[in-house]
Amino acid sequence: MKKQKKRQKGITLIALVITIIVLLILAGVSISLVVGNNGILGRAEDTVDIHQKAKVLEEAEMILSGWQTDYIVEKTPYEGRTENTPSGADVSCAGGKVTVTDNKTGTVYEASFSESAGLGEWKEVGTSEVTPTVPTNVKVTGVGLDKTNIILLINSTKQLTATIEPSNATNKEILWQSTNETVATVSNTGLVTANVEGNTKIIATTVDGNKIVECSVKVSEAQNLISQVSTNNYGDYVNYPVDLGIVKSGNALKDKKIPLTDWRIFYKDSTNTYLISADYLPVSKIPTGIVHNNDGKYNVYWSSVPTATTPTVAYKDKFLFNGFNGIATSNDNYKYATYLLNTDLWTSMVNTTYADAAIGTPTLEMLCASWNVKTPSEPLYFGVSSKGYTAGKSDNSLSEMLVSISDYTGYNDTLYFPHNNKWNSCEGYWLAAPCSKYEFALWEVYQLGLLDVRLGTEQIHSIRPVVCLKSTANAIKDEDGIWQLK
């Protein structure tokens, strides 16, 4: 093995030593006294060697202590084990000996080591070849942005994130600039701030290699939401600021996609836009006093028939439960539904800046209205009597308890059917609509493409709150297709 000098001194140490030598020579001290075998420089190097040796062996002994613990606890043998110290020395055990190679100096130490006798005395047994580490400069080959097009409201911000290629490039510094700072500015970390309506470009340039990437920016004023919503927007995600925990849960819908926000556009009339929760509502978000029981996840049910509360008649035209007034208040199925239609019980779903009121889950009338606008070629119908609601595919075939719509294209739409199999113990979600077949049952949207009825005590349903936005609510649709309320 080629021998190599044991110590590679740093630039600072070399400069210091040279300075000392010059001063000593000027003071009349002989060269041999400075650099000879027993000179000042030699003794200084020995001191450095001693410190390096102590450090390496101390780290090695810490590793050996761990091996001994492994042997005592798990009977893991020492023989054949290898490990590296924090400072980069190699530690290995073979033939009853432990060997430590200091990769910084090339020095090799050895000591006996066994389960019975433990660690013997360290001896320096030779040197190994040390390959000097040559610093490398990895050049930047490219740069990308997480977004190349953004739409912002005036006074809003958006963080842009640049990605340097390759990932191990030495100099990752980026210079940011806006081509029109009147419209939008950008910070030295890529945070874009919208100032006035207009267009600009954000340019990110690498210091190394002058690689460039651009992002187009459009700054706009928000417009009245209802004037912008058409049939094509049913199902769009809305950044309505009431957290249901749906996105945070990371659960995908039946299309294998995680919802973009907790709320989606469900329906609109001439004055208001209505949002529905993007998935089943976690029971932790359900207001108290609504249902008797839950499974701690999504499943809600009544253990017995509740005392009726008062549905908010003022909102019967908005949330579409006009037929509800014709149902006998003495019916038990009527009593269940009142808890879902009393807006006073659902104020936790209402952000008063943007919304007027909320109910606990869609009505059958609203489900049909939304469905028929989005899929007019495959309409749904409902009827109502003093007993409750009926539903069907035509006015002439209304059913009291089951309507199969799995053959309709709307069954593939996650706006209406978030899941197509049992999910978190839920087989569907309740509708705020008493059925006319049984006194103890409500209509449901069932996972397999059915409108069906279930007893209120059955433990297989969730709910999906519906919110009525203010008629004055303004919004802008961003580059991800999400409506940002303003």
N, C-alpha and C positions, 0 to 999 in steps of 0.2 A: 504494500500500500504506500503510495507516495506520501511523503511527509510534507507538511505545509506549516507555515508560521502559525502559531497558536492564536494570535490576537490580531484582528483587523481593527485598527483604531479609527474612531470617528474623526471627522474633519476638525471638530472643536478640540479634541484631545491632542491631535497632531499639532495644531496651531499653538496650543498652550505649551506643549513640550518644546517646540522650536523656540518659542519666546524665552522659555526658561534657560535653554542652552545658550542662546545669544547673550542673555544677561549674565550668565555665569562666566562665559568666555570673556566678556567685557570686564568682569570683576577679577579676571586673572586666574580662573579655575581651569585646570587642564582638561583637554578633550577626553582623555582616558578616564578621568574622574567622573565625567558626565556620562559617557556612553559605554564604558568598559563593562565586562561581565559583572563586576561588583559596583558599577557606577550608579549614579542617581537614577538614570533612565531605566536601567535593568531592574533596580529594586522597585521602581514604580510599576513596571510591567508585572513583576511577581505579585504585587499587591492586588492588581486587577485580576490576575489569574486565580488567586486564592478566593476572591469574592465570587467570580464566575463559577468556580468549582463548588463552593458552598451552596450557591443558589441552585445549581443543577442537581446536586445530590440531595438537597432538602426536598426539592420537588419530586425526585424519584422515590424517596422514602415515604412521601405522602401516598404515592401510588401503591407502593408495596404494602402500606398499612391497610389500604382498601382491599388488596388481594388477600391479606390475612383475614380480614373480616369476612370476605366471601367464602374463604375456606372453612372458617368456624361455623358460619350460619348455613351455607349451602354445600359445603364440601367440594367447592370448586378448586381443583388442583392448580398449583402455581405453574407447573411445567407447560411450556408452550404459549404462555400468555405474553402479549405485547401491548404497549400503550405509549402515548406521547405526553411529555410534560408540557405545562403551559408555555414554557420558553422554547419548546421545539426539540427537546432531546428525546431519543428513542430508548425505551426501557423494554427489555425482553428477558425471559427466563427459560433456560434450557440446561439439562445435565446437572441440575443442582446448583447452578450459578445464575446470578442476575447480572446482566450487562447493560451499562448506560453509555450511550454515545452522544456526546455533546456536539450537535450539528453546527454550532456556531464556531467552535474552536477545533473540532476534529478529535478531541481527547476522548479516549475510551476508558471507562472505569468498570471494575469487576469486583464482585463479592459473592461469597457462598450464601445460599438462600434455600431453606427447606422448611417443611411444615413443623418438624420437630425442633430444630435448632434456631430457626428464625434467620435474621440477617447477620452476616459476618462483617469483617472489616473491609472497607473500600480500598482498592489498589488501582493505581493507574497502570494500564497494561499496554498502551499504545495509542496510535492516532489513526484516524480515517481521513480520506480525502474530503475536503470541504469545497463545495461548488459555490463560489460567490453569487449572491443574489443581485442580479442586474435589474434595476428599475426599468419597467417597460411603460411606454406611452401608448395607450390604446386610443386610436383616433376615432372620432365620431363619423359614422357613415350615413346617418339619416336621423330624421326627427318626425314625430307624428303627434297629433292632437286627439283627445278623446271626443271632441266635437269639431266639425268643420262648418257648421251652420247653427246659429242660435237666434232665438227671438226673445226679446226682453221688453218688459214694461218699463216706462220711464221711472227712474230712481231705484230700479231693481239691480241686482248683481248676479253674476254667474262665474263660477270658478272653472277655468280651463286648465287641463292637466296635459303637460307635454311628456312624451316618451322618447328617450334618447336610444339610438341604436349604434353600436351594441350596448347591452345593459351594463357592461363593465368598462365603458369608455372612461378615460381618465378625467377629462374636463367636461362636466355636464352643464356648465353654465349656459343660460339662455337669456337673450335680450328680447323684451316684449315692447311692442309699439302698436298704436292705433293710427290708421290712416286719416281718421277724422275725429279728433279728440273733442270736438263740439258735440258730436253724437254720443260717443262713448269713450271712456278712458280705460287703460289697463295698468295694473300694478306690476311691479317687478317679480311677482309670484304668479301672474296670470289671472288675477281677479278682475273681471270686466264690470264696469259700472256704467249703466245707461243714463244718459243726461237729457237728451231731447229726441224727438221723433226724427228718424232718418236711417241711413245705412252707412256702415263703415266696415273696415276689415281689421282684424287683429292679426299681427304678424309676429311669429316666434322665430328667432334666428339663433342658431348655436354659435357660441364664441369660437369653438373649435370647428373648422371646416366650413363655416358660413352656410350651414344647411337651413332651409327656410320652409315653413309650413304656415298656412293661412286659415283663418276662420271668418266667415261672413257673418255680420251682425246686423240684425234689423231691430230697431227700437220703435215701438208703437204705443199708442194710447189704447187702453181697454175700451171695448164697445159693449153695448147692452147684450147680455148673453142670449136672451130669448130671441132677439132679432137675428142671431147667427146660427141658432140650432135648427137643423132640419132632420128629416127622417134618417139621413145618413149618419147623424151624430148620436143616435140612440146607441148606448153602450160605450160612448167615449168616457174616458177617465177625467175626473175633475179633482183639482187640488183643494177640496173643501176641508177647512181646518178643524175637523172633529176626528180625533184618532180612535179608530176601532181596533187597532192592533192586527189588522188583516195583512198588510204588507210586511210588517215587522215579523210576523210568524213565518214568512217564507214559504207558505203552502201554495202549491200550484193548483189551478183549476183543471177541469177535464181536458183542456187543450194543452196541458203541460206548461202553461205560462203562469208566472206569478203576477197578480194584479199590479198595475202601475201605481195606483192609489187605492184608498179605502172606499171610494165612492165613484159611481158611474151615472151617466144620464139615463133615466128610465122612461121619462115621458115629458111632454110639454102641452100646455093648453094655450089659450090666447094671451094669458098674462104671466104665467109662471112656468119655471122649469123644475122638474122633480128628479131627485137623486135617490138611488138605492145603494145599499151596502154592496160592495163588490163580491162578497162571499157571505157565508153564514156568520152570524154575530157571536163572538165569544161571550160566554155567560157572564164573565167578569164585567162586561160593558152594559149588561141589562140593568135598568133601574130597579130598585127594590119595590116590592109590592105588585109586580106584574104577574109573575107565575109562582107557583108554590115550590117547585122542585127543579133541579138541573143535575147534570152529571159532572159538573165541574169543567166542562169543555165547551160544547156547543148545544147540547141537547136540553130542551126545556119542555115542561109539561105541568099539568095541574093534578094534584093528588085527589082533589075532589072538586065539585062544582063551586066556583066562587060566587060571592055576592056581587051583583052587577054594579059596575061603576057607570059613569055618564060619558058616552061618546061625545066628542066635540062637534056638535051639529053645525057650528059655524064653518067647519072645514069639510062638510060632506060633499060639497060641489068640487072642491079642490082635490081631495084624496079619493074622490069617486066612491062614495058609499051611499049614494042617494036611495037605493033600494032598501038600505038597512032600516029605515024608519018604518017600513011596512012589516017587519018581522016582530012577532009577539015578544014583548019584553019578558014574559014569564018563561020562555024557552031557555033551557040551560045552555044551548049552543050560542044564544044571544049573549049570555052573561060572559062566556069566555072571550068573545070578540070585543066586548066593550073595553077590556084592558089594553087591547091593541089599537083602539081607535080614540082613546082619551089623550089628546095632545098634552094635557097638563102632566101626564105621567112620563112623557118622553122629551122633556126639556133638555136633558143631558145631550141629546143629539143635535140641539139647535145652537149654532153660532149666530148670535143676534146681529152681527155685522152683515151677514149674507143670507140668513134664512128666517122664515116666519114661524114655522112649526114643523113637527115630525110625528109620525105614527110608527107603531112597532113592526109592521110588515105590510106588504101590499094588500089591497083589497082585490077581490075577484074582478070587479068592474075595471080597476086600473090596470090589472094584468091584461085583460082583454083589449083595453084601449091601446096600450103600448104595443102589444103583439100585433094588432090589426093595422097599426100604422107602419110597423116595420116589415110585416109579411102580409100585405093586403090580399094576396092570392090564396092564402090559407087562413081564413079568419076564424076567430073563436066567438062564441055567443054565450050569454048568460040570461037567466030568468030569476025571478024572486017571488016568493009568496010569504004568507004569514009564518010559515015554518022555516024558511031559509032560502038559500040560493040553489039554482040548478045551472048546469053548464053543458055545452055541446059544440059540435062542429057546424051546426045549422040551427036556425030557429025552430025547425020542425023535429029536431032530435035531441032535445035537452034531457040530460040525465041527472038523476038525484045523487049519484055517487061515483061514477067513473067515466072518464073521457080519455081515450088513448090518442095521443098526438105525437107519438114517436116517429110517425111517418112524415111529419111536417118538418120543413127545414129549420123552423125555430127551435126544434129540440137540440140542434147542434150549436145553438147560440148560448154562450156562458152567461149572457145577461139574464136569461130565464132559467137555465139549468146549469149551475156552476159545476155540478158533479153528475156523473152518470153511473155511479155505484155507491155503495154505502161508504160514508166518509166520516170518521170520528163519531161513530155510532149513529149518525144522522142519515136518513133515507130521503130527506127532502126538507122543505120549510113550510111553515104554516102560512095560510092566507087569512086575512081578517074578514072571513066570510062564513057565517053559519051554514051548514048544509041542511037541506030540507028532509033528508032521509032519517037521520037520527037526532035526537034531542041533545046528545052529549058530544057532538062532533063538529069539526071545522073542515073546510076545504084545505087541500094541501097541493103543493107542486112536488110530485114524486119523481125520484131520480131516473126512473126507467121510461120517462116520457109520458107520464100520466098526470091528469088532474083527477084527484081522488079525494076521499073523505076519511078522516081518522078521528077516533075518540080523543078528547082533550087530555085523557090520562095516559095515552100511549107515549112511550119514551123513545121516539125515533125522529124528532123534528127539531129544527132550529127556526130562527126568525131572521128577517132582513129588513131593518128600518128603512123608511122612506122619508125624505126631507123635502119640504116645499121651499125653494129659494125665493128671495124677494124679487119682485118684478123689476126692481132697479139694479139688480146684480149685474155688474160688468165683468168681462173676462177677455182674455186673449189666449189663443191656442199656441202653445210653444212648439219647438222643433221636434219634441218627442210625441206630439199629438195629445198632450195633456192640457186641459183648460185651466188656466191660472186665474183665479178670482181676484178682482180688484175692488 
